Amino acid sequence: MNEQKSEKREITLALGGGGARGLAHLGIIEVLIEQGFSIRRIVGVSMGSLVGAMVATGDDPQKIRAKALRYLLSERFRKHQQTLFGMGSDSAEQEASYFSWYYRIEEFLKANRLFRRIVTQPGMLPGVLLEDVMKNLVEERNIEDFPIPLSVVAVDLVSGHQVVIEKGLVREAVQGSSSLPGIFPPVPFDKMQLCDTGTFCSLPARIARSYGHAPVIAVEVSSDVVPGIRCETALDVLMRVDEIGENYWRKQVRHRADLLIKPSVSQVPWYDFTAAEKLFDLGKKAAQQSMPQIEKLFED
């Protein structure tokens, strides 16, 4: 009888990308499992694929949460954050400093090194940073061996197509799905070069729908486009167009899900992993608020 009820309450999850905000996925999944829903399949892109790979193990959600917190709040990961965003120091303090001339020269040299990486390397940042995340958070096994079926969405630069990966080494697939184009180098995977699908698939609801049967619950953690932004540099323009394009495509696929959960995470910067616990809790809150609509999906 319990097995029959569980089968009737199977769901397919479509987990979107959004950097640190994707940690809200874990809070949502924790509530869903507590409420007796079973996951038929997880379809994830970027951060959604990383969370999906952790959950697809079938481990207890609280154990997964504890593992994520240990790493994300560790000194090791803090140093990675410094490497990624260490140039965000207080410029006002530097300007007032006796050595402000030194900092200006240092920033100039950093900018030139960055430019050299852009024109000579496949990414502005080394892939070893993401590799360390994979080693600490994702099990070393094949996707097809997970107890919960997992689909990792990425783009293949060689063929020029979006790909859905269901077999092969999960760490490499997830790293590829999470490798921001131009920021991290693409990841070799079975004759492909994988990177984050970015603009055109940050919410894999359409792909999740293609598996049929179970209701699709999509979780969107990317923020909406904020109006009134003025672009001052070429990089500002490129980032703004990417943001607008991503938002546009999310709107086109939302209706493919039976239910969309959108936790209130826009106030947390996409790179701020120090807010991990807050993001977990925001995910739990969103799932609890959505529970009446989720229950309606299973009414006869």
C-alpha atoms as a printed R data frame, in Angstrom:
    type eleno elety resid chain resno      x      y       z
1   ATOM     1    CA   MET     A     1  0.000  0.000   0.000
2   ATOM     2    CA   ASN     A     2  2.822  2.397   0.916
3   ATOM     3    CA   GLU     A     3  4.691  1.471  -2.294
4   ATOM     4    CA   GLN     A     4  1.543  2.194  -4.311
5   ATOM     5    CA   LYS     A     5  1.194  5.620  -2.694
6   ATOM     6    CA   SER     A     6  4.868  6.370  -3.337
7   ATOM     7    CA   GLU     A     7  4.515  5.492  -7.034
8   ATOM     8    CA   LYS     A     8  1.575  7.872  -7.364
9   ATOM     9    CA   ARG     A     9  3.671 10.632  -5.819
10  ATOM    10    CA   GLU     A    10  6.674 10.397  -8.140
11  ATOM    11    CA   ILE     A    11  8.028 13.643  -9.554
12  ATOM    12    CA   THR     A    12 10.588 14.740 -12.140
13  ATOM    13    CA   LEU     A    13 12.755 17.663 -11.064
14  ATOM    14    CA   ALA     A    14 14.121 20.321 -13.434
15  ATOM    15    CA   LEU     A    15 16.838 22.178 -11.551
16  ATOM    16    CA   GLY     A    16 18.005 25.462 -13.060
17  ATOM    17    CA   GLY     A    17 21.351 27.229 -12.922
18  ATOM    18    CA   GLY     A    18 22.112 30.309 -10.850
19  ATOM    19    CA   GLY     A    19 25.431 29.919  -9.048
20  ATOM    20    CA   ALA     A    20 25.259 29.931  -5.259
21  ATOM    21    CA   ARG     A    21 21.512 30.555  -5.397
22  ATOM    22    CA   GLY     A    22 21.178 26.957  -6.604
23  ATOM    23    CA   LEU     A    23 21.798 25.809  -3.037
24  ATOM    24    CA   ALA     A    24 18.103 26.563  -2.518
25  ATOM    25    CA   HIS     A    25 17.485 23.393  -4.571
26  ATOM    26    CA   LEU     A    26 18.694 21.332  -1.619
27  ATOM    27    CA   GLY     A    27 16.195 22.937   0.755
28  ATOM    28    CA   ILE     A    28 13.344 22.316  -1.677
29  ATOM    29    CA   ILE     A    29 14.309 18.679  -2.214
30  ATOM    30    CA   GLU     A    30 14.595 18.124   1.543
31  ATOM    31    CA   VAL     A    31 10.980 19.236   2.013
32  ATOM    32    CA   LEU     A    32  9.703 17.190  -0.932
33  ATOM    33    CA   ILE     A    33 11.276 14.009   0.418
34  ATOM    34    CA   GLU     A    34 10.034 14.732   3.954
35  ATOM    35    CA   GLN     A    35  6.508 15.038   2.519
36  ATOM    36    CA   GLY     A    36  6.726 11.586   0.968
37  ATOM    37    CA   PHE     A    37  7.422 12.426  -2.671
38  ATOM    38    CA   SER     A    38  9.877 10.246  -4.558
39  ATOM    39    CA   ILE     A    39 12.087 11.504  -7.355
40  ATOM    40    CA   ARG     A    40 11.705  9.660 -10.653
41  ATOM    41    CA   ARG     A    41 14.433 11.670 -12.422
42  ATOM    42    CA   ILE     A    42 16.531 14.810 -11.953
43  ATOM    43    CA   VAL     A    43 17.380 17.035 -14.915
44  ATOM    44    CA   GLY     A    44 19.957 19.654 -14.000
45  ATOM    45    CA   VAL     A    45 21.945 22.404 -15.647
46  ATOM    46    CA   SER     A    46 25.006 24.163 -14.171
47  ATOM    47    CA   MET     A    47 24.488 24.453 -10.383
48  ATOM    48    CA   GLY     A    48 21.314 22.403 -10.830
49  ATOM    49    CA   SER     A    49 23.404 19.524 -12.211
50  ATOM    50    CA   LEU     A    50 25.781 19.734  -9.229
51  ATOM    51    CA   VAL     A    51 22.916 19.559  -6.725
52  ATOM    52    CA   GLY     A    52 21.306 16.846  -8.868
53  ATOM    53    CA   ALA     A    53 24.484 14.739  -8.722
54  ATOM    54    CA   MET     A    54 24.546 15.011  -4.933
55  ATOM    55    CA   VAL     A    55 20.870 14.091  -4.534
56  ATOM    56    CA   ALA     A    56 20.921 11.286  -7.149
57  ATOM    57    CA   THR     A    57 23.039  9.224  -4.739
58  ATOM    58    CA   GLY     A    58 19.870  8.618  -2.747
59  ATOM    59    CA   ASP     A    59 21.596  9.784   0.455
60  ATOM    60    CA   ASP     A    60 19.624 11.432   3.240
61  ATOM    61    CA   PRO     A    61 19.038 15.139   2.334
62  ATOM    62    CA   GLN     A    62 20.301 16.320   5.725
63  ATOM    63    CA   LYS     A    63 23.515 14.366   5.222
64  ATOM    64    CA   ILE     A    64 23.931 15.978   1.789
65  ATOM    65    CA   ARG     A    65 23.289 19.411   3.272
66  ATOM    66    CA   ALA     A    66 25.906 18.861   6.005
67  ATOM    67    CA   LYS     A    67 28.477 17.720   3.431
68  ATOM    68    CA   ALA     A    68 27.858 20.807   1.289
69  ATOM    69    CA   LEU     A    69 28.128 23.160   4.272
70  ATOM    70    CA   ARG     A    70 31.382 21.599   5.479
71  ATOM    71    CA   TYR     A    71 33.046 22.270   2.153
72  ATOM    72    CA   LEU     A    72 31.456 25.587   1.176
73  ATOM    73    CA   LEU     A    73 32.225 27.173   4.553
74  ATOM    74    CA   SER     A    74 35.734 25.688   4.754
75  ATOM    75    CA   GLU     A    75 38.988 27.640   4.563
76  ATOM    76    CA   ARG     A    76 39.845 25.709   1.397
77  ATOM    77    CA   PHE     A    77 36.767 26.943  -0.448
78  ATOM    78    CA   ARG     A    78 37.189 30.458   0.959
79  ATOM    79    CA   LYS     A    79 40.564 30.605  -0.775
80  ATOM    80    CA   HIS     A    80 38.885 29.602  -4.044
81  ATOM    81    CA   GLN     A    81 36.429 32.449  -3.559
82  ATOM    82    CA   GLN     A    82 39.364 34.816  -3.080
83  ATOM    83    CA   THR     A    83 40.899 33.584  -6.321
84  ATOM    84    CA   LEU     A    84 37.636 34.128  -8.162
85  ATOM    85    CA   PHE     A    85 36.587 37.475  -6.709
86  ATOM    86    CA   GLY     A    86 39.652 38.775  -4.858
87  ATOM    87    CA   MET     A    87 39.788 41.929  -6.989
88  ATOM    88    CA   GLY     A    88 36.738 43.288  -5.198
89  ATOM    89    CA   SER     A    89 38.746 45.007  -2.472
90  ATOM    90    CA   ASP     A    90 37.800 48.418  -1.095
91  ATOM    91    CA   SER     A    91 39.074 50.885  -3.702
92  ATOM    92    CA   ALA     A    92 38.339 53.887  -1.432
93  ATOM    93    CA   GLU     A    93 40.736 52.560   1.197
94  ATOM    94    CA   GLN     A    94 43.374 51.911  -1.427
95  ATOM    95    CA   GLU     A    95 43.032 55.405  -2.862
96  ATOM    96    CA   ALA     A    96 43.553 56.948   0.563
97  ATOM    97    CA   SER     A    97 46.589 54.808   1.201
98  ATOM    98    CA   TYR     A    98 50.120 56.129   0.922
99  ATOM    99    CA   PHE     A    99 50.756 53.245  -1.450
100 ATOM   100    CA   SER     A   100 47.789 53.937  -3.749
101 ATOM   101    CA   TRP     A   101 50.189 54.319  -6.677
102 ATOM   102    CA   TYR     A   102 51.331 50.738  -6.094
103 ATOM   103    CA   TYR     A   103 47.778 49.404  -6.147
104 ATOM   104    CA   ARG     A   104 47.011 51.231  -9.397
105 ATOM   105    CA   ILE     A   105 50.064 49.635 -11.047
106 ATOM   106    CA   GLU     A   106 49.149 46.240  -9.580
107 ATOM   107    CA   GLU     A   107 45.603 46.461 -10.942
108 ATOM   108    CA   PHE     A   108 46.975 47.460 -14.345
109 ATOM   109    CA   LEU     A   109 49.268 44.432 -14.401
110 ATOM   110    CA   LYS     A   110 46.438 42.149 -13.285
111 ATOM   111    CA   ALA     A   111 44.225 43.500 -16.061
112 ATOM   112    CA   ASN     A   112 46.945 42.818 -18.622
113 ATOM   113    CA   ARG     A   113 47.465 39.289 -17.358
114 ATOM   114    CA   LEU     A   114 43.726 38.772 -17.614
115 ATOM   115    CA   PHE     A   115 43.736 40.079 -21.170
116 ATOM   116    CA   ARG     A   116 46.557 37.686 -22.080
117 ATOM   117    CA   ARG     A   117 44.538 34.772 -20.691
118 ATOM   118    CA   ILE     A   118 41.517 35.808 -22.751
119 ATOM   119    CA   VAL     A   119 43.457 35.760 -26.033
120 ATOM   120    CA   THR     A   120 45.723 32.756 -25.328
121 ATOM   121    CA   GLN     A   121 43.839 30.428 -22.958
122 ATOM   122    CA   PRO     A   122 40.456 28.623 -23.173
123 ATOM   123    CA   GLY     A   123 39.285 30.306 -19.971
124 ATOM   124    CA   MET     A   124 40.069 33.298 -17.786
125 ATOM   125    CA   LEU     A   125 40.272 31.059 -14.701
126 ATOM   126    CA   PRO     A   126 41.931 27.641 -14.347
127 ATOM   127    CA   GLY     A   127 39.716 24.544 -14.454
128 ATOM   128    CA   VAL     A   128 41.375 23.225 -11.287
129 ATOM   129    CA   LEU     A   129 39.049 25.447  -9.214
130 ATOM   130    CA   LEU     A   130 35.950 23.613 -10.430
131 ATOM   131    CA   GLU     A   131 37.765 20.275 -10.275
132 ATOM   132    CA   ASP     A   132 38.270 20.775  -6.544
133 ATOM   133    CA   VAL     A   133 34.545 21.467  -6.072
134 ATOM   134    CA   MET     A   134 33.718 18.241  -7.945
135 ATOM   135    CA   LYS     A   135 36.154 16.165  -5.874
136 ATOM   136    CA   ASN     A   136 34.702 17.431  -2.606
137 ATOM   137    CA   LEU     A   137 30.978 17.387  -3.409
138 ATOM   138    CA   VAL     A   138 30.371 14.833  -6.188
139 ATOM   139    CA   GLU     A   139 30.965 11.085  -5.916
140 ATOM   140    CA   GLU     A   140 33.389  9.453  -8.339
141 ATOM   141    CA   ARG     A   141 31.052  7.170 -10.286
142 ATOM   142    CA   ASN     A   142 29.156  6.870 -13.548
143 ATOM   143    CA   ILE     A   143 25.852  8.666 -14.033
144 ATOM   144    CA   GLU     A   144 24.069  5.460 -15.025
145 ATOM   145    CA   ASP     A   145 24.982  3.876 -11.662
146 ATOM   146    CA   PHE     A   146 23.036  6.357  -9.547
147 ATOM   147    CA   PRO     A   147 19.889  5.005  -7.847
148 ATOM   148    CA   ILE     A   148 17.995  8.127  -8.967
149 ATOM   149    CA   PRO     A   149 18.261  8.707 -12.755
150 ATOM   150    CA   LEU     A   150 20.159 11.892 -13.597
151 ATOM   151    CA   SER     A   151 20.354 13.968 -16.784
152 ATOM   152    CA   VAL     A   152 23.094 16.603 -17.050
153 ATOM   153    CA   VAL     A   153 22.473 19.395 -19.571
154 ATOM   154    CA   ALA     A   154 25.408 21.164 -21.232
155 ATOM   155    CA   VAL     A   155 26.480 22.526 -24.602
156 ATOM   156    CA   ASP     A   156 29.030 20.778 -26.832
157 ATOM   157    CA   LEU     A   157 31.278 23.297 -28.567
158 ATOM   158    CA   VAL     A   158 32.471 20.712 -31.112
159 ATOM   159    CA   SER     A   159 29.064 19.812 -32.552
160 ATOM   160    CA   GLY     A   160 27.455 23.136 -31.713
161 ATOM   161    CA   HIS     A   161 24.532 21.389 -30.016
162 ATOM   162    CA   GLN     A   162 23.013 21.250 -26.588
163 ATOM   163    CA   VAL     A   163 23.551 17.781 -25.112
164 ATOM   164    CA   VAL     A   164 21.819 15.761 -22.408
165 ATOM   165    CA   ILE     A   165 24.247 13.394 -20.705
166 ATOM   166    CA   GLU     A   166 22.923 10.245 -19.052
167 ATOM   167    CA   LYS     A   167 26.058  8.077 -19.074
168 ATOM   168    CA   GLY     A   168 29.716  8.465 -18.220
169 ATOM   169    CA   LEU     A   169 31.753 10.010 -15.421
170 ATOM   170    CA   VAL     A   170 29.500 12.312 -13.428
171 ATOM   171    CA   ARG     A   171 32.244 14.652 -12.203
172 ATOM   172    CA   GLU     A   172 33.335 15.497 -15.744
173 ATOM   173    CA   ALA     A   173 29.752 15.946 -16.962
174 ATOM   174    CA   VAL     A   174 28.797 18.235 -14.070
175 ATOM   175    CA   GLN     A   175 32.017 20.232 -14.352
176 ATOM   176    CA   GLY     A   176 31.279 20.740 -18.046
177 ATOM   177    CA   SER     A   177 27.712 21.832 -17.338
178 ATOM   178    CA   SER     A   178 29.054 24.297 -14.734
179 ATOM   179    CA   SER     A   179 31.931 25.763 -16.773
180 ATOM   180    CA   LEU     A   180 30.883 29.318 -17.603
181 ATOM   181    CA   PRO     A   181 31.865 30.052 -21.228
182 ATOM   182    CA   GLY     A   182 35.050 32.086 -21.423
183 ATOM   183    CA   ILE     A   183 35.487 32.036 -17.628
184 ATOM   184    CA   PHE     A   184 36.370 28.369 -17.100
185 ATOM   185    CA   PRO     A   185 37.879 26.189 -19.843
186 ATOM   186    CA   PRO     A   186 35.549 23.704 -21.588
187 ATOM   187    CA   VAL     A   187 35.694 20.134 -20.281
188 ATOM   188    CA   PRO     A   188 36.656 17.218 -22.580
189 ATOM   189    CA   PHE     A   189 33.985 14.514 -22.450
190 ATOM   190    CA   ASP     A   190 33.676 11.639 -24.960
191 ATOM   191    CA   LYS     A   191 34.965 13.612 -28.001
192 ATOM   192    CA   MET     A   192 32.998 16.671 -26.885
193 ATOM   193    CA   GLN     A   193 33.964 19.983 -25.293
194 ATOM   194    CA   LEU     A   194 31.379 20.789 -22.659
195 ATOM   195    CA   CYS     A   195 30.470 24.120 -21.115
196 ATOM   196    CA   ASP     A   196 27.513 25.756 -19.381
197 ATOM   197    CA   THR     A   197 24.540 26.265 -21.695
198 ATOM   198    CA   GLY     A   198 24.237 29.771 -20.261
199 ATOM   199    CA   THR     A   199 21.786 31.920 -22.163
200 ATOM   200    CA   PHE     A   200 19.608 29.320 -23.839
201 ATOM   201    CA   CYS     A   201 18.895 26.682 -21.204
202 ATOM   202    CA   SER     A   202 19.184 27.844 -17.610
203 ATOM   203    CA   LEU     A   203 15.888 26.097 -16.757
204 ATOM   204    CA   PRO     A   204 15.659 22.557 -18.239
205 ATOM   205    CA   ALA     A   205 11.860 22.229 -17.959
206 ATOM   206    CA   ARG     A   206 11.377 21.252 -21.624
207 ATOM   207    CA   ILE     A   207 13.954 18.454 -21.346
208 ATOM   208    CA   ALA     A   208 12.404 17.203 -18.099
209 ATOM   209    CA   ARG     A   209  8.985 17.133 -19.796
210 ATOM   210    CA   SER     A   210 10.365 14.895 -22.571
211 ATOM   211    CA   TYR     A   211 10.718 12.005 -20.105
212 ATOM   212    CA   GLY     A   212  6.923 11.921 -19.613
213 ATOM   213    CA   HIS     A   213  4.929 10.158 -16.890
214 ATOM   214    CA   ALA     A   214  5.691 11.942 -13.592
215 ATOM   215    CA   PRO     A   215  4.676 15.584 -13.026
216 ATOM   216    CA   VAL     A   216  7.518 18.025 -13.666
217 ATOM   217    CA   ILE     A   217  8.465 20.439 -10.893
218 ATOM   218    CA   ALA     A   218 10.891 23.089 -12.119
219 ATOM   219    CA   VAL     A   219 12.983 25.176  -9.746
220 ATOM   220    CA   GLU     A   220 14.156 28.570 -10.989
221 ATOM   221    CA   VAL     A   221 16.882 30.307  -8.995
222 ATOM   222    CA   SER     A   222 18.097 32.899 -11.509
223 ATOM   223    CA   SER     A   223 16.974 36.466 -10.879
224 ATOM   224    CA   ASP     A   224 14.767 38.524 -13.178
225 ATOM   225    CA   VAL     A   225 16.232 41.369 -15.218
226 ATOM   226    CA   VAL     A   226 16.375 44.575 -13.179
227 ATOM   227    CA   PRO     A   227 15.464 47.632 -15.306
228 ATOM   228    CA   GLY     A   228 17.365 50.923 -15.262
229 ATOM   229    CA   ILE     A   229 20.879 49.486 -15.625
230 ATOM   230    CA   ARG     A   230 23.331 51.663 -17.571
231 ATOM   231    CA   CYS     A   231 26.149 49.889 -19.394
232 ATOM   232    CA   GLU     A   232 29.445 51.786 -19.272
233 ATOM   233    CA   THR     A   233 31.896 49.249 -20.728
234 ATOM   234    CA   ALA     A   234 31.947 46.623 -23.472
235 ATOM   235    CA   LEU     A   235 31.939 43.900 -20.800
236 ATOM   236    CA   ASP     A   236 28.880 45.491 -19.168
237 ATOM   237    CA   VAL     A   237 27.084 45.344 -22.520
238 ATOM   238    CA   LEU     A   238 27.968 41.671 -23.120
239 ATOM   239    CA   MET     A   239 26.915 40.642 -19.599
240 ATOM   240    CA   ARG     A   240 23.666 42.613 -19.850
241 ATOM   241    CA   VAL     A   241 22.707 41.047 -23.190
242 ATOM   242    CA   ASP     A   242 23.460 37.590 -21.790
243 ATOM   243    CA   GLU     A   243 21.259 38.341 -18.759
244 ATOM   244    CA   ILE     A   244 18.383 39.569 -20.959
245 ATOM   245    CA   GLY     A   245 18.676 36.561 -23.270
246 ATOM   246    CA   GLU     A   246 18.709 34.085 -20.406
247 ATOM   247    CA   ASN     A   247 15.645 35.693 -18.841
248 ATOM   248    CA   TYR     A   248 13.819 35.627 -22.177
249 ATOM   249    CA   TRP     A   249 14.411 31.910 -22.716
250 ATOM   250    CA   ARG     A   250 13.382 31.019 -19.165
251 ATOM   251    CA   LYS     A   251 10.016 32.638 -19.866
252 ATOM   252    CA   GLN     A   252  9.616 30.462 -22.965
253 ATOM   253    CA   VAL     A   253 10.036 27.160 -21.094
254 ATOM   254    CA   ARG     A   254  8.338 27.754 -17.742
255 ATOM   255    CA   HIS     A   255  4.999 26.502 -19.060
256 ATOM   256    CA   ARG     A   256  6.583 23.095 -19.788
257 ATOM   257    CA   ALA     A   257  6.599 22.388 -16.063
258 ATOM   258    CA   ASP     A   258  3.493 21.314 -14.150
259 ATOM   259    CA   LEU     A   259  4.645 23.565 -11.337
260 ATOM   260    CA   LEU     A   260  7.328 26.242 -11.048
261 ATOM   261    CA   ILE     A   261  8.959 26.945  -7.685
262 ATOM   262    CA   LYS     A   262 10.851 30.218  -7.540
263 ATOM   263    CA   PRO     A   263 12.492 30.794  -4.146
264 ATOM   264    CA   SER     A   264 13.201 34.397  -3.129
265 ATOM   265    CA   VAL     A   265 16.970 34.289  -3.582
266 ATOM   266    CA   SER     A   266 17.576 37.317  -5.822
267 ATOM   267    CA   GLN     A   267 18.958 39.343  -2.888
268 ATOM   268    CA   VAL     A   268 21.900 36.918  -2.618
269 ATOM   269    CA   PRO     A   269 24.677 37.518  -5.199
270 ATOM   270    CA   TRP     A   270 25.128 34.479  -7.459
271 ATOM   271    CA   TYR     A   271 28.725 34.082  -6.238
272 ATOM   272    CA   ASP     A   272 28.066 34.372  -2.477
273 ATOM   273    CA   PHE     A   273 28.436 30.839  -1.133
274 ATOM   274    CA   THR     A   274 28.879 32.183   2.405
275 ATOM   275    CA   ALA     A   275 25.074 32.537   2.424
276 ATOM   276    CA   ALA     A   276 24.677 28.740   2.034
277 ATOM   277    CA   GLU     A   277 22.533 28.194   5.147
278 ATOM   278    CA   LYS     A   278 20.284 31.123   4.280
279 ATOM   279    CA   LEU     A   279 19.805 29.748   0.753
280 ATOM   280    CA   PHE     A   280 18.925 26.279   2.082
281 ATOM   281    CA   ASP     A   281 16.295 27.836   4.344
282 ATOM   282    CA   LEU     A   282 14.857 29.982   1.533
283 ATOM   283    CA   GLY     A   283 14.490 26.825  -0.533
284 ATOM   284    CA   LYS     A   284 12.671 25.044   2.287
285 ATOM   285    CA   LYS     A   285 10.349 28.000   2.748
286 ATOM   286    CA   ALA     A   286  9.504 28.095  -0.975
287 ATOM   287    CA   ALA     A   287  8.732 24.365  -1.021
288 ATOM   288    CA   GLN     A   288  6.518 24.607   2.056
289 ATOM   289    CA   GLN     A   289  4.590 27.503   0.523
290 ATOM   290    CA   SER     A   290  4.158 25.533  -2.724
291 ATOM   291    CA   MET     A   291  2.995 22.339  -1.026
292 ATOM   292    CA   PRO     A   292 -0.786 22.913  -1.588
293 ATOM   293    CA   GLN     A   293 -0.160 23.291  -5.359
294 ATOM   294    CA   ILE     A   294  2.144 20.236  -5.366
295 ATOM   295    CA   GLU     A   295 -0.504 18.126  -3.621
296 ATOM   296    CA   LYS     A   296 -3.039 19.183  -6.267
297 ATOM   297    CA   LEU     A   297 -0.865 17.574  -8.956
298 ATOM   298    CA   PHE     A   298 -1.729 14.185  -7.435
299 ATOM   299    CA   GLU     A   299 -5.457 14.646  -6.929
300 ATOM   300    CA   ASP     A   300 -7.515 12.066  -8.826
